[in-house]
């Protein structure tokens, strides 16, 4: 289909909303930056896959990767002496299209020096109120939500309890019987049961995920079972993922190594670690918190659309 998915009226509204986002950061003296879409390294996350392409002959036709997020490059800027920054850019993830997914999408990512995850949750809340005119968010720990909706403590559970809970909620399958990763089962329960019951009237911030799901977040000094990470949900949509950022280079390198071991164990290729990013951490990343927010998903809520394709000019399928 050659025609645009996005109507002209909605295109104007989209532009207005993105201008509103920029105004939000201008008033807070957070500076807009740009970083490359192509990188020599990429994410090692087991659940993320990047598009790759051969570079030009001058760098020996080595593989380069389209960014799944501008995170590594933006942290290199912070280590270079930049202050609080944000970016609105394209990001790419090798995944199937769906109601909330398109392989190419628009991401808003920002970093606040001196913030922890609590302060950044408050700023995400302020942005949503500014853009959507919604009510202030509710805030719950990951543990609280599992205890409330499933009567399970996710920080003190086992495979048998999780599989019994899945069965009790009519989530069945041979793969569940064979699954040996607690985090995979926790994620299924969260997405299939909890996620559908939260954020209906106002945004919900979910924080203190299990330390095994820390990604690039610090482990809490108060409780080493949890990471200083949060996600935001509204109207059944996962909008944002934020961290009190890990600044320890050796710990980050070890996490990347463990990610690649997990990828290998499930038959996925190991991915090249971003050495430029690790070198930046070694020089010193200032204490900060950062968050990535899906702009297209935010627009779905603002424009009252039920599918991401309705806020994009062209999807991957008809690009």
MARPAGU-678383 format. One record per residue: x, y, z of N, C-alpha, C, O, CB in turn. Coordinates in steps of 0.05 Angstrom, whole numbers, plus 5000, padded with zeros to 4 digits. Each point is the difference from the previous one (the first is absolute). Glycine has a CB too. Example, Ala and Ser with C-alpha at 12.3 -4.5 7.8 and 13.67 -1.06 7.14 Angstrom:
<atoms>
526448865156498250245000501850245000502150005013494149775012
503150444961501650245001498550225014501050225004501449654953
</atoms>
This chain:
<atoms>
501749765000498350245000501850255000501750035017494649725008
503250434956501750234997499150235018501650185006499449684948
496450145054499050235015501150015029500749805011495250194960
504250255040500850045028498049885019497650004995504850424992
498549475035498349905021499050235017497749995010504749584991
499250645001499450235018498550214984500850084979503349825048
493750194984498450214987501450275003501750045018494049714991
503750444974501250275001499350135026501750145012498049904938
497949935060499250135025501649885023500950155018494549934964
505049665018501649885021503050074998501450015019495249624983
504350404973502850084996500550285013502150045012498149694944
497950455041500350265013500049985030501650135014496150084947
500649615049499949965030502649875009501050075022494049894976
506049864987502549875007502350215002501550005019497049574958
501650605003502150215000499750185025501950095012498249894938
497350095057499650175023500949875026501150135017495050074958
503449545027500749855024503049995003501150035022494749704975
505650214981502949995001501250275007502050025014498049614952
498850595024500850275007499650055030501650135013497350034940
498949735057499450035029502149865017500850105021494349934968
505749735002502149865014502650165001501350025021496749544965
502750564991502450164999499850245019501950085013498949774939
496850275049499650235018500449925029501150155016495850064950
502149555041500249905027503050005009500650085022495249634971
505950194989502949985007501450274999501850065015498249484968
499150644998501250264999499650155026501850145009497349874941
498549985061499550145025501649895024500450145020495049964963
505649665014501749875021502950014994501749895014494549814997
504550444967502850024991501449734996502349965006497950475019
498249394964501149744991500550034970498250084985499349655052
504950214954500850084973499749764981500649775006502750555013
495649744957499649804980502649944986501650184993493749975000
505249595002502549914987499249804978497849904998504950175044
499349874941499849794979502449825003502250095005495250224964
502149435027502149804999499649824976497849994989502750025062
501649844940499749844976497949785003499649895021505250214969
494049834988498249774999501549744997499149795008497450514972
505949725008501649764996502349995021501150205007497949814944
501649755058502049965021501649754994499049814988498150445046
505449744976501749764997499249795020500549764996503250534987
495249795040499049815020497050025002498750174989505649875037
494649774990497150005002499249875027501749935016497850064933
497949995055499049895025500449695001499949874979496750505023
503949545022500349715004497549885013499949765004505050305001
493150115001497649915013498849754986499850004975499350485039
500249325001498949754989497550054985499449864981502749895056
496350454971497350044988500050224979497950074990500249785053
504250254949500250214979501949914978502149885006496950485028
500249694942501849944977500150254982498150134995500849385007
503650544988500450244984500349934970500849774993501550445046
497049984944500549974972503050054995501250185013494049964975
506049724993502850044994500350064970498349934984503149775054
500850444956500650064972503150024997501450065019494250184975
505449714982502950024996500750304997498650154986501649394992
501950535035501050284998501550034973500349814985500050235066
500750204944501350064975502949895001501149955021496050464972
504249574983502749874999502150135018501849865008497050024945
501050385052502050135016500349895028502150035012497050384962
498849465036500249865026499649704996498849875016499650555008
502849494954500249714995497449854998499949765006504450265017
493650114969497449884996499049855025498649804998502550154954
499750145071499249875025497050055004498850194990505849865030
494149764995497250045006499650245019501650045019497649474975
498850645000499150215019497049955006498749854986504750494995
495749795040497349945010498350255003500950205010501049405014
495650384967498150215005499350005029499549795012498750194941
501850265059499550025029497249905008498050074987505250325014
496749455020497549935012499150225020497750015008503449504987
500850665012499650235018502550164998502249894995494749855037
503050534972502450165000501550005026501850165004496050134963
501549525051501150005027503050015002501150185014494949574999
505450074974502949995003501350254991501850115013498049404980
499350604984501250244989499450245018501850175004497849644950
498050215057499450225017501649995026500850215011494649814970
505149755029501749985024502850074994501450115018495649535000
504050314958502650094992500250315001502050115007498649474964
497250545021499950305002500150095029501450195006495949834951
501349855060500150075029502849975011500950175015494349694990
506149924987502849965010501950214988502250055010496849464994
500250614973501650204987499750285013501350194992498449554966
498450285061499650255013497450144994499450225010505449834989
493449824985497450124994498349995026500449835018499950024934
497950345050498150015023497549844992500049834983501950625033
495849624997497549864994499250034971500050224990498549855058
500849714939499549994971497649834994499249835015505750244976
493949994985497949834990500349974970501550154987495449995049
501749664952500149954972497449884991498849835013506250104989
494050174975497749884987501149884973500950164983495650175039
503449414975501449884977498649744992498249905013506150315002
496649694962499149744991501649785015502450045005496450154949
499949595052501349775011498949764984497950014988502750205059
500949574954499449774984500349745016502049965014499550294944
496549585040500249745013499049784982497950024988501550205057
502249574953499349774982497949845014500649815015504150184965
492850075014497749875013497650014982499850164981502049955064
496249734961497649994984498350255006500150125021499949394980
498550584979498150225003497649915017499449765001502150444955
497249995056497649935016498650255007500650224991501649375026
495950395001498450235008501750225012499450244996496849455013
505950235006501850205013502850004988501750145011495549815030
503349894938502749974991500350064970498349914984502349745051
501550494958500950034973503050005001501250115018494750164968
505449604995502949965001501550265001502150025013497349564962
499550635012501250275001498050185016497650014993504949934962
498550195065498250165016501450255011502450034997495049555016
501150604999501150245011500249985030498149935014500050344948
504349805048500549985029500850275011501550164988499949365006
497650545030500950235016501749885022499149845016496850454973
506649805013501749915022501350245013501050184987499949384989
499250445051501350225013501549915026499349805012497250514969
505549855026501749945023500250255017500550224990502149444984
497150305052500150225020502249965020500049815015495050254979
507050125005502249985019498950065028498550185005504849964959
497749705055499250045028497449885008499250005023503450404975
495949494983497449885005500449705008501949874991495850454977
500549585049499849715003497449914987498750174987503949845057
496749744958497649904986497450125011498150024985504449565005
497550495035497650135011499550274988497850074992503049685051
501350414955499850274989499249984970498450174991505050015042
497749634953499449974972497149904996498750094981506149835009
494349915027497149914999498250255002498050024985503249535035
499550634998498450245003500050174975498050124993503049885056
501350024938500250164975498549874977498750144984505750045031
495749554983498449874980497050055005498550054981505049595014
495750365030497350055008499250294991497850044989502649645050
501450514966499550284992499850034970498350154990504150005051
499249704944499950014971497349904990498850124982506249825015
494149835014497449894991497750195006498250034984503649515024
498350585016497950205006500150244981497950104992502349755056
502250234945500450234982499049944972498850174987505249965040
496549634963499349934972497149904998498650064981506249825011
494449955027497449864999497850135017497749934997504849664994
498350605026498050125019498749785016497650015006501650374963
502449425039498949775016500450065030501350195008499649494954
498050145054500350025029502949915008501349864984493750065022
505950165017502649915010500049695002497949885004502850555021
501749464973500249714999499849875028500550135020502349924939
496649695041500349845023502749874999501149964978493949955025
506150025020502649875001499949755018499150015022503250444971
498649324995500149755015502649864994501250034979493849935018
505949885023502349844994499149754985497749925000504750245042
499549724944499549754985499049795019498149854994505550264973
497549885056499249805021497150055009498549815002506350165013
494550284989497350065009497949914980497949895007503850505017
498849654950498149924980499749704998497749904997503550514977
500949445028499849715000498549905025498449814998505950164976
496250155048498649925024497050074999498349855010505950215016
495250174962497250094998498449834981497849915006503750555005
499649504965498449874978500449704998498349864988502050574988
501949475035500549714996500749865026500349755001501350354954
498550055067500749885026502649854999500349785012494850184998
506950154976502649894998502150215007499750244992498749444972
503750245050502250185004502149944979501449805001497750225049
501350164930501849944978502949995008501749914985495050314985
503949895054502850005010500649755016502249965009497750544991
498049345004500449755016498149794989498049935013503450335029
499249644935498349814986501749784987502450015001494050354992
502349454994501549794986498449934975497750094995504349745048
499250004940498749924975497349865004498150064986506549894995
495249885039497549865005497750185007497849974989504949645026
497950595002497850195007499250174976497650044996504249975051
500150074937499350174977498549844979498150104988506050185021
496749474987498649844980497249935009498149994984506349825001
495250155041497349955011498350254997497649984994504349695038
499350564972498550254997499250054971497850094994504750105045
499349754943499450024971497749824993498150094985506750025005
495249655019497949814994497350105012497949974988505449655011
496850495025497650105013498850234985497650065002504249795042
499850294940499150224984499649924971500050174982502350155049
497549424964499549894973502250084980499450034976495749985034
507350015000502350054982501649744998501449935019498850574993
499449364966501049734998501849964976500050174982495949675041
505649954976501649944976502449825008501050025023497650424957
502249405001502349825005502550165007501749915016496349754953
502350585019502450165005500150085029502250035012497850134941
497749895059500050085028501049775018501550055019494650264972
503049455003500949775015503149974998501249925020494449854971
505550294986502949974996501650245010502449975003496549744958
499850525043501550245006501449985027498849925020497950344953
505849835028501649995025500950285009501550025020500049524967
497650664999500850285007497850145016497850044989505249984970
497550045066497950135016499150264988497650075000504449735041
499950364948499350264990498149984976498350174996506150005020
495949634967498249964978497249965010498150124989505649694983
496050025048497349945010498850245015497750064997503649465007
500450635010499150245013499050204979497950135004505349805034
498350104941499250194979497349924987498450174994506449934998
494849645003497549914989497750075019497950104991504449534984
498050315050497950065020499550305001497750095002503649515024
500850564973499750295001498450104976498150155003506249895023
496649874950498750114975497249894996498350144990506249904991
495049715026497449884995497950045022497749994994504849674980
498450405050498150035022500150285012498050144999502549375011
501850575000500250265014499750234981498450195006504649595027
498550224945500050234982497250074991499450244994505249634991
493749945012497250054991498250135020497850084994502849534976
500450405055498350105022500950275012498850105018500149434992
503350574980501150255011500050224979499849954976503149785055
497250524979500250234983497550064983500350114978504449805021
493050015010497650044984499050295002499150124980499749415027
501450595016499050275004502250215001499650234992496749585033
506150114983502350185002502549844996500049755003497650565029
504649824961502549854996500949855026499350095022502150244943
500049465032501149855022503049974997500949914978494749845028
505950325014502949965001500549745016499349995023501750514973
500449314992500749755013503050015004501550044981494649704998
504850235046502950035006501049775017498549845012501050654984
503249505006501449795015499549724988498949835014500950465027
501049684934499949744987502149825012501950095012496550124945
501249525040502149825011502750064989500350094977496249565027
505650315012502750074992500949844976501750094985499450025062
497749664948500649844976498950134975500849924978499149675050
498450614975499050164977501050285000498750184990497249545011
506550325010501150275004500750144974499850254999501949605044
499050014936501050124975502350185006502249915008493250064972
504350305017502250185005499550175025501050225002499849804949
497649885068499450145024501749915024501149785000494250284983
504950125036501449935025498449805016497549994998504650465003
499349395015498749825019499550175025501750155009500549434972
495550395031499350165024501849935023500549775006494850264979
505750185029501649955024498249935024500949875019502550464964
494149745015498149945022499149714999499549885020499050594979
501349424976499149734997501249894974499150074978496550025047
506549754978501549914976498449804983501049914979503250165046
493449874983498349834983498750164977498949884981500249835059
501050564962498750164980501950204987502050085012493749875013
503650134951501550204985498550275000497550015002504449634969
499650585027498850265001499150084971501150174987501949965052
495049724953498850024973497050045002498849905019504949804963
495150444998497150035000499049984972501450054980498850245061
497249654957498650014974497450155004498950015023503249554962
496850554994497550155001498049874982500649944977501950495034
495049544999497849884985497650195001499550135020502249404990
496950484967497650174999498249894978500949964977501550455040
495149554989498049894981501049754986499649964976498850515016
502849355024500849744990502550014983500749814986494750075015
506150354999502350034984502550055017499950175018497250024945
505049665032502550055013501350244986500649994976500149525037
499650715002500950254988503050065003501350094982494250085026
505649765016502750095006501549805017498749855015499850624981
504149535002501849835016502350175009501550114984497149474990
501750455053502050185010501849875021499349805013497650574978
505549745012502049895019501450225016500450224990500349404978
499950325057502250145014502549874990500549765006496750355036
504350034942502049874982502349885014501250125019497450204947
502149445025502549875010502450154989500050064976497649495025
504350515016502450164991502549835003502250114993495550325020
502149334996502449835004500649844975498549834991500450135058
503450104939500749884974500449705001499149864983503150575005
499249485033500549715002497449845004499749784989504950325029
493750014999497449875004498449994974498749804994501350345054
500050084937498550014975501249804980498549874986500350625022
503849494991501349824981499249715007499549844982504350485012
496149625032499249735008497149944993499349784992504050255046
494950174964497249964992499849944970498549834992500050485045
503149844947500049954971500949714995498949864983502050635008
501249435023501049734996497949795007499749814986504950365025
494049875012497949815008497750004980498949794994502450295054
498050154941497950024979500849824976498449844991500450635023
503749554977500949854977500049705006499449844982503350555003
497949535040499949725007497149904999499549784991504650285038
494050114980497249924998499149984971498549824993500750405052
501749974939499349994971501049744988498549864985501750645012
502349435009501149764989498549755009499649814985504950415014
494649785026498649775012497449954986499149774999503150325044
496550124947497449964987500250014969498050014986499850205054
504749774950500449994971500150264985499850004976498049575028
502450655011500250264987503050074996501649925016493950235004
505250014960502750074996501050205022498450175009501049764942
503150045057501150195019500450274985500550004976501849635051
497450594987500150264987502550155009500949975022494150054975
506150154984502550155007499450215022498250164997503549764956
499950075068499650205021501150274991501950024986498649625049
498150574974500750274992502450095017499650105023495650014964
507249865003502450075015500250305005501150085020501249524960
496750565001500150295005498350085024500850175016499849904935
497249805053498350055023501549915026499950155019495949784952
505449845029501449915024502450185006500550055024498149484966
502750574990502250195005499050255012501350125017501249694945
495250285030498750245011499449965030500550175017497649954938
500949645051499449945028502649995017500050095023496049654963
506250165002502549995015501150285006501150055021499949524957
498650625003500850285005498350125021500950155017500649894936
495949895047498250095021497450124990499950214988504149885039
493849774978497450094995498950145025500049885021499149754944
500150625033498950145024497549865010498549884984503550565000
497449595041497649895011497650124986499750244999502649695046
496049894946497750104984497949784998500449775008502750524965
494649795017497849824994499150064971500150224991498549755058
500649814937499150034973497649844994499449805013505350294974
493849994992497549864993499650024970500650204987497449905058
500949684944499249994972497049984999498849835013505549954973
494450394997497150004998499249984970501150134983498550165059
498549534953499149964973498150224991497850025009502749494997
500550664975498450234991497549914985497950115004506350164993
496149534986497749904985497849895019497650054995505449844966
497849985060498149895019498650235016497750005005505049584999
498950635002498950235013497950134982497950095009506449995017
496449944948498150114981497549844997497850114995506150084981
496349545026497649844999498050085022497650024995505249604987
498350445042498250085022499050284995497650055003505049665029
499150474959499250284996497950024978498250175002506349985013
495849694964498250024977497749795001498449974981505450214992
496249675049497949805004499949794978497949944989499550405036
505049554968500249794980500549735013501249985021500650364946
497249455020500349735012502349854988500649785010494550224998
506250114972502349864987502250204993499450224992497549424990
505550275021502350184994500050094971501050224994501649565042
496450064946500150074972498450254994500550134980500049395009
497650555028498350244996501450265007499050224995497149495013
506350275005501550245006502650024984501650185004496449825042
502449814935502350004983499250064972497849934991504449735038
499550484956499450054972499949744984498249954985503950515018
500149385001500249744987501249805019501950065014498550164940
498449545048501249795016502349874985500550054977495049885046
505849894991502249854987499049844976501349984980501049995064
495249934958498949844978499550164975500249894978497749825057
501550554968499450154975501950244997499450204988495849665016
507250105008502150224997501150014972501750174994499549775054
</atoms>
